[in-house]
Every structure is written in C-alpha cells, then in structure tokens.
Amino acid sequence: MSTFEIRGGKPLNGTIVPQGAKNEALQILCAVLLTEEKITISNIPNILDVNMLIELLGDLGVSIEQINEDTYTFEAKQVDIEFLQSEAYKKKSGKLRGAVMLAGPLLSRFGKTYLPQPGGDKIGRRRLDTHIIGFERMGVTFHYDADLKEFALDGTHMKGADLLLEEPSVTGTANIVMAAVMAKGKTTIYNAACEPYVQQLCKMLNSMGAQIEGIGSNLLHIEGVQKLSGCSHRLLADMIEVGSFIALAAMTQSELTIKDADVAHLGILPETFTKFGVELHIQGNDIHIPAQEHYKIKQFIDGSVLNIYDHPWPGLSPDLLSVILVMATQAKGTVLIHQKMFESRLFFVDKLIDMGAQIVLCDPHRAVVIGLNRQTALKGIRMSSPDIRAGVALLIAALSAEGKSVIENIDQIDRGYQFIDKRLQALGADIKRGVS
C-alpha cells in the first residue's frame, strides 16, 4: 500500500499552477464518442481516474495519440460497444464513477449501450435515477439485470423530449445533453445543472455542430442534429484544487500564488474563504494568498454561528467542504459544516479529532468545528485516506501539524490530484512517497 510520510509545521512558499479540471475531463472525454472525426483536448490532468477513462476509450476502439504532456487526440471511428459487457470493462468501470457518462454519447450515436453500476468514492449512495429516467422519457427502453448489476439500454426510438430533472445532477445533465444532441427533434432540460464544467461541455458540443441554447442557465434547449464534427478544446483549471491550495496556505501560514486559476469560473469560492477571514488577492487570472498568523470565522449578520453548506451551482461545491472543514480547525471562531449531498463524507473527522481538533460530529451530514486559533497545534498521526477529497484534507492537516504523519491508501488522492507530492515539495513541503 502506498503512503505519504509528512513532517509538518513549516510554512510553504512559492507559486503553484492548478491542474486541468478532473470533473470536466470526465465529461469531455466521454463526448469524443459522439463523432468519428478527430478531437484534440488539452490541459488534461495526469490522474488515475482520468487515465483510467482514457484507457477505457482505447479498449472501446478509440484511436488515441498523446501529443504532449497534457494534450491528446481522439478518433472514435471504430467503437466496440460489446466490450461494455466484458468482465474487463466491468472491472475497470467499477472503480470509476465517470464511466456512467459513456451512456449518453453511445445512445446518441449508436442507439444502444450497457451501463454497469458505477464505482468511485465510497461516500454514500450515488444513484442513477436521474440518468435512467431522463433517457426513458426520451424513448429509451432499459432492462436491469440484478445479478449482473447492469442496465441494458435501447435507444433505437430515442427522440427529443421535455424533461424536468428531479435533481440538478451534474453527471445526469451531462449524460442527457450528450444523448440529446443527435436525437430527433427538440429536447428541453429544466432544473439542469449549470456548473462551469457542464457549460464547457455544451460549448464544446456547439463547436462540434450541436445546437444548444441556454448555456449557463438551468434551462437548456437542444435541437438534435444528424452529425457532429471534430474540434479542439482546452479544460479549465480545477476549482477544487484552487480551493485546496487556498486552504493549504491558510492552515500552514504560507504565502502562495495560484497561477492561471480561471478566476472568472470560480463562482462564490473566493467569497467563501473570506468568510473564514482568509486574505486573498485576485491579480488578473492569479490568486495571491499572503502568509497569515490568524484568520477569524465571521458570523451571520444577526450574530449567529456561520453555517457553510454545499449547494448546486452557483452554490458551493460539496467537493470543497472537506478542505474547508480542516481549515476551520485552526481558525478563530465556530462554524457548522453541513454536507447535504453525501451521508458518508464527514466520517474522516475522527482522524482530525485524534490530531487534536475540536469537532463535534452531530450526524452523518453535520459537524461543528471549534477553531483552535493556533493556540494548540494539530499533532501528526498515522491515518488512511477514505476518499479523494478527505484524503487531500488530511494531507493539508498533516502539513500544518507538529511531528510526523503517515497517510495510507494514497491511491485515493492520486485519483484526483496530479503529482501532488512533487508539486508540494517544490513549495518546501517535507513529504515523501513510500510503501507500507
């Protein structure tokens, strides 16, 4: 098992560039199946989840060429849909939540697909109802094999439809959009997710010849076309990495500059960190965080305790709550962290409590953090990473803690963060990769 050994308690300094957005990459890569023409994608992060999806595309018959470190071309001239029923595919896709978004483009272009139960993080139930119900209302028929845990979908008679999603699911919206772009007739999607990465997907599809209106809103209008062409697309910076680096700077009293952060697409992320008293300066497309000895959690206008919670865009991403919770442990003041979406995502706080943090886990969704205001430093311990975001949150805690910490199961971190140990070493962090 791979591990990180960290000796914390020292400030970092320097400039760091966020990787390409993981969540955008998973959508965009699935979209290459919509055309047989060449698609060039740049700023692709070199992380386990993305690399696994690229490998799956190759297994499906997509011709792939790596142009440079972060740029690939894809040509889906020959696609072997039956590979989706193989044990090799099920084994790989079972580790990757993003594989569910292969369904939309395959239905759109080939009229059928198979959809195994998704894998990924063990952070609670992640159902497929939004995807399946949306497809069904467009005329797709499906059969679920409980023994194989697999959906067989037939889109032979798929056509446009008026859809009202029961939840603004990002992957559900992306999947339905990709199914609709070449379906006969017009599709409207109300209560659509409107995250920047969904916007990016829609803009890419339009550059390929799709007809999508309402991009950036929760009401999309899609007129089906007969064929899509190739294009070039560059991924945005990963906003979760941007937030993680802001939290890292605050926790470790570091002066950091985050370059090429795609500030225009961060939404309320910067404002959220200022609610914790974190000083940051936006300089063009960069963010500068000066070293701060203390940062104070603000209260609501009526003097009540601040409540930070996840919410569909333009609200705060649930992927940021883990690092924000860790950052709050050394702030001055009290905050309630409310993780609404996933019932298992706060279960890493026991490690923080072992490190000396003052946290009350109220239930699977809520935790009260009483900031230590640096009066007592966290102490290093041995721990394990339960999922991608909790893993990085624990890494940030370890970098601020006194003494040595060891984090096991770091494959979870590698799934979402590119060469994180080397990039942190360049800032002065004492972090080593090892094997336990």
KARA-V274693 format. One record per pair of residues at least 6 apart in sequence whose ideal C-beta (glycine too) atoms are under 7 Angstrom apart, sorted by sequence separation. I is the first residue (numbers start at 1). GAP is how many residues later the second one is. If there is no record, write none. Layout:
i = [I I]
gap = [GAP GAP]
//
This chain:
i = [44 58 66 67 83 93 107 136 206 214 248 299 300 310 339 353 361 362 385 425 32 57 65 106 144 165 180 205 214 249 273 280 281 299 310 328 339 352 360 398 413 424 64 65 118 212 213 280 298 308 310 359 360 142 143 280 297 359 385 398 54 64 103 118 132 142 202 212 270 279 349 359 421 102 142 211 245 279 310 383 62 63 103 203 211 270 325 349 358 395 421 28 62 140 141 163 176 202 245 279 324 394 62 63 140 211 358 100 140 210 346 173 199 209 242 308 321 391 57 61 62 199 278 61 100 135 139 140 209 210 277 321 346 349 380 395 25 60 61 99 132 139 173 209 242 263 276 277 346 378 391 25 60 138 139 160 173 208 209 277 344 356 97 138 158 208 276 277 318 343 346 357 380 391 392 94 97 138 194 263 343 356 378 379 380 385 391 20 22 26 60 93 96 97 138 160 168 170 194 208 237 262 275 318 322 329 355 356 378 379 380 385 20 26 29 59 95 96 137 159 160 163 165 168 169 174 177 181 194 207 237 242 261 263 318 355 377 379 380 381 382 383 384 385 388 20 22 25 29 32 81 94 158 159 160 163 165 168 170 173 177 237 260 261 340 377 380 384 385 387 388 392 19 44 90 93 137 159 160 161 162 163 164 165 192 236 239 243 261 326 339 355 22 26 43 44 160 163 164 165 174 191 192 204 239 242 246 259 308 338 354 385 388 22 29 42 44 100 103 107 170 190 192 250 258 329 338 385 388 408 42 59 81 84 85 97 134 181 190 204 236 257 258 305 306 307 308 309 310 337 32 59 84 239 305 310 336 337 351 399 40 41 79 81 100 134 188 189 257 275 297 305 307 309 310 81 117 188 246 336 337 351 40 56 107 116 188 256 39 116 246 255 297 334 335 38 39 115 130 186 187 255 296 297 334 56 114 115 130 186 200 255 272 295 296 297 334 38 56 114 130 186 254 296 297 334 114 115 134 253 294 297 333 348 36 130 185 253 332 347 36 52 113 184 196 249 253 329 331 35 36 112 131 138 181 183 328 330 332 32 112 130 134 180 182 250 325 329 330 331 348 355 33 52 53 56 112 177 181 182 246 328 329 351 32 52 111 131 135 180 181 182 272 325 330 53 111 138 177 250 348 352 33 53 107 182 267 268 348 355 49 111 181 267 107 268 49 138 329 20 103 168 107 276 276 277 276 160 322 326 322 325 33 196 323 101 108 319 323 326 330 30 34 100 104 108 322 326 26 30 33 103 104 107 33 101 105 108 109 323 27 31 34 101 104 108 297 26 30 34 100 104 108 251 33 247 251 240 243 247 250 240 244 247 251 294 240 243 247 294 195 193 194 193 34 168 251 27 31 34 252 30 244 248 252 247 251 248 27 31 24 28 31 35 23 27 31 34 21 24 28 241 39 43 44 37 38 39 40 41 42 43 35 37 45 34 35 41 35 28 28 25 24 24 21 20 21 21 22 20 21 20 21 124 18 19 123 124 18 124 123 124 19 122 123 18 18 16 12 16 18 11 13 11 12 13 14 15 16 17 11 17 18 12 15 122 123 122 121 121 11 48 48 49 47 48 49 9 47 47 47 47 8 46 45 8 4 8 9 6 8 9 6 8 9 8 22 7 8 5 6 19 5 3 4 3 3 4 1 3 16 1 2 2 16 14 14 13 12 13 12 4 12 10 10 7 6 6 4 5 4 5 2 3 3 2 3 1 1]
gap = [6 6 6 6 6 6 6 6 6 6 6 6 6 6 6 6 6 6 6 6 7 7 7 7 7 7 7 7 7 7 7 7 7 7 7 7 7 7 7 7 7 7 8 8 8 8 8 8 8 8 8 8 8 9 9 9 9 9 9 9 10 10 10 10 10 10 10 10 10 10 10 10 10 11 11 11 11 11 11 11 12 12 12 12 12 12 12 12 12 12 12 13 13 13 13 13 13 13 13 13 13 13 14 14 14 14 14 15 15 15 15 16 16 16 16 16 16 16 17 17 17 17 17 18 18 18 18 18 18 18 18 18 18 18 18 18 19 19 19 19 19 19 19 19 19 19 19 19 19 19 19 20 20 20 20 20 20 20 20 20 20 20 21 21 21 21 21 21 21 21 21 21 21 21 21 22 22 22 22 22 22 22 22 22 22 22 22 23 23 23 23 23 23 23 23 23 23 23 23 23 23 23 23 23 23 23 23 23 23 23 23 23 24 24 24 24 24 24 24 24 24 24 24 24 24 24 24 24 24 24 24 24 24 24 24 24 24 24 24 24 24 24 24 24 24 25 25 25 25 25 25 25 25 25 25 25 25 25 25 25 25 25 25 25 25 25 25 25 25 25 25 25 26 26 26 26 26 26 26 26 26 26 26 26 26 26 26 26 26 26 26 26 27 27 27 27 27 27 27 27 27 27 27 27 27 27 27 27 27 27 27 27 27 28 28 28 28 28 28 28 28 28 28 28 28 28 28 28 28 28 29 29 29 29 29 29 29 29 29 29 29 29 29 29 29 29 29 29 29 29 30 30 30 30 30 30 30 30 30 30 31 31 31 31 31 31 31 31 31 31 31 31 31 31 31 32 32 32 32 32 32 32 33 33 33 33 33 33 34 34 34 34 34 34 34 35 35 35 35 35 35 35 35 35 35 36 36 36 36 36 36 36 36 36 36 36 36 37 37 37 37 37 37 37 37 37 38 38 38 38 38 38 38 38 39 39 39 39 39 39 40 40 40 40 40 40 40 40 40 41 41 41 41 41 41 41 41 41 41 42 42 42 42 42 42 42 42 42 42 42 42 42 43 43 43 43 43 43 43 43 43 43 43 43 44 44 44 44 44 44 44 44 44 44 44 45 45 45 45 45 45 45 46 46 46 46 46 46 46 46 47 47 47 47 48 48 49 49 49 50 50 50 51 51 52 54 55 64 67 67 68 68 69 69 69 70 70 70 70 70 70 71 71 71 71 71 71 71 72 72 72 72 72 72 73 73 73 73 73 73 74 74 74 74 74 74 74 75 75 75 75 75 75 75 76 76 76 77 77 77 77 79 79 79 79 79 80 80 80 80 118 119 119 120 144 144 145 147 147 147 147 148 148 148 148 149 149 151 170 170 173 173 173 173 174 174 174 174 176 176 176 176 191 191 191 192 192 192 192 192 192 192 193 193 193 194 194 194 195 205 207 210 211 212 214 215 215 216 216 217 217 218 218 218 219 219 219 219 220 220 221 221 222 222 222 223 224 229 240 240 240 241 241 242 242 242 242 242 242 242 243 243 243 244 244 264 264 265 266 267 280 363 366 366 367 367 367 368 368 369 370 371 372 372 373 390 391 391 391 392 392 392 393 393 393 394 394 397 397 399 399 399 401 403 403 404 405 406 407 407 407 408 408 409 411 412 413 414 415 415 416 417 417 418 420 423 424 425 427 427 429 429 431 431 432 433 433 434 435]
//
